[in-house]
Amino acid sequence: MSSRHHIHDFMRGRIIGNIEGRKITDVAREFDIAHSVVSRLWKSFKTTGMYSRRHRGGRVRSTTPAEDRYIVLSAKRNRRTTAQQVANQFLAASGKQISRKTVARL
C-alpha cells in the first residue's frame, strides 16, 4: 500500500503560482509530484479560490468545554470518587449520559 503525504500550504501556493501560463505536467515534473495531484489542486483552486486544505470534521464531542470544566472541577472537589460516580453526578446535574471513559479522559 502506498503512503500518502499532504502537501503543505506553502508548497500548494508555489504550485498554483507556477501553473499560470504553463502546462500542468511541466509543473508536476518541476516539483516531482504526480500530474494528477497538480491537476486536482488546480481544479480545486479554480472552483474555491483557495489553495489550503479544508478542515475535515471528526466525531462530534459529547460534552462542551464548559461541561468539561465542570466534570474536572467536580472530580477535583472529591478526589476519592470514581469515574463512574462522577459520570452519574454529571447525569443527575445535566441530564446528559456520558461514559466513565469520557470522565477518565478529561
PyMOL commands that set and color helices and strands:
alter all, ss='L'
color gray80, all
select helices_A, chain A and resi 9-19+24-31+35-48+65-77+83-94+100-105
alter helices_A, ss='H'
color red, helices_A
deselect
rebuild
show_as cartoon
